[in-house]
Amino acid sequence: MAAGNRPLSPHLQVYRPQISSVLSIMHRISGVFLALGIFVLAYWLNALAGGAAAYADAVGLLGSGPGKLALFFWLLAFCFHFLNGIRHLAWDAGMGFEIEQVIRSGWLVLIGAAVLAGLLWAGLIAGAGA
């Protein structure tokens, strides 16, 4: 069979999204988002070392509405990536491969990430006195 006549693998448009495939894609996206967030952390640390005026500017930027929203989504990405990473470690240990377990653990990761991020955010806000 010539190379041009070989059948192609089905594309994403053919498959109905499943929780395992959606979480796999979300895990990669959250990893990229966390990596990009390191630049925000570096900016904040640089402002901290740069003196009172630079720090006040950074706090003003990160404390604004869009800044807080970005920080919350960074925290949510961290919680999701952390919990989904634990799920992957369980898989590496040979546990949780039954379809029912995969679906249940996927939903637990999603719900757990939302709850954990909400609790951490509430604790951070309460601790900041805002």
N, C-alpha and C positions, 0 to 999 in steps of 0.2 A: 504494500500500500504506500503510495507516495505521501510525502510529509504534508502536502496541502490537503489531502483527503482524510486525514485522521480526525476522529471525533474530538470535539472540544469538551472540556469540563464544563458543567453547568455553572452559570454565573450567579451572582448574588440575586439577580432579579428572578431566578427560577425558584430559589428556596424561600420558604416562609420563615421569617425570623423566629428563632427559638431563644429561650433565656440564656442558654449556654453560649450561643454565638453573639448575642447582644452584649453579654457581660464580658466576653473576650475582647470585643471591640472597645467597650467602655474602659476596660483595664488598660489598654494601650493608650487611649485618649487621656485617662486620668494620669498616667505616667508622664506623658508629655506636658500636661498642665502642671504637674508637680515640678518637673524640671524647669519650666518657665518661671514658676514661682520662686525658684532659687534666686533669680535676678532681683525680684522684689525684696527678698530677704537681704541680699547683698546691698541693695540701695538703702534699706533701713539701717543696716549695720554701719555703712559708710556715713550716713547722716548722723548716727549716734556718735561716731568718732569725729565728725566734722564740727561739732560745737552746737551751742544752743539754738542758733538761728537755723542751721541746716536740719537739726532734729525737729524743730517746730514746723518747718516746711513739710518734712516727711510725715509727721503725725497729722498735719492738716490734710495732706493728700490721702493718706491711708485711712483717716477717720471720716472722710467725706462719704456721701452715699454710695457712689460707684466704687470707692476704695473698700468700704465695708462689704459690699456685695462681692467684689473680687476675692477678698480675704475669706468670706464665708464659703464661696465655691472652692477655694483652695483647700480649706479645712474639710469640706465634703469630699473632695477628690482624695485627700489623704486618708480619710476614714474608709472610703470605698476601696481604695487600693490596698490598704492594710488588711481589711477583712477578706477581700478577695484573694490576697496573697496567702492568708492562712488557709483558705479553701483549697488553693493550689498545693500547699504543703501537704494537706490531707490527701489529695489525689496522688502526690508523689509517694506517699506512704502506702498507696494502694487502697485507700478507703473512699467510699462515697461515689462509686461509679455506676450504681443502678440509676436508671432514668428518674425514678421517683426521688432518689436522694439528690441527684444533680439539680432537679427543679426546686426541691425544698431548700437546699443549701444556697441556691441562687437568690431565691426570695429572701432568705435570712440575711444574706449579704446586703441586699438592697435596703431592707427595712432596718437592719442593724446600723448601716452607714448613716442613714437619715437620722435615726435616734441618737447615735453617738455624736454626730456632728451637731445636732440640736442641743444636746446636753453640754457638750464642750463649749459651744458658742454662748449658751446661757451662762455658763460658769465664767467665761472670759468677760462677758459684758457685765455681769454682776461684780466680778473682781475689779473691773476698771471703774466701777461706779457710774457707768453711763446709763 
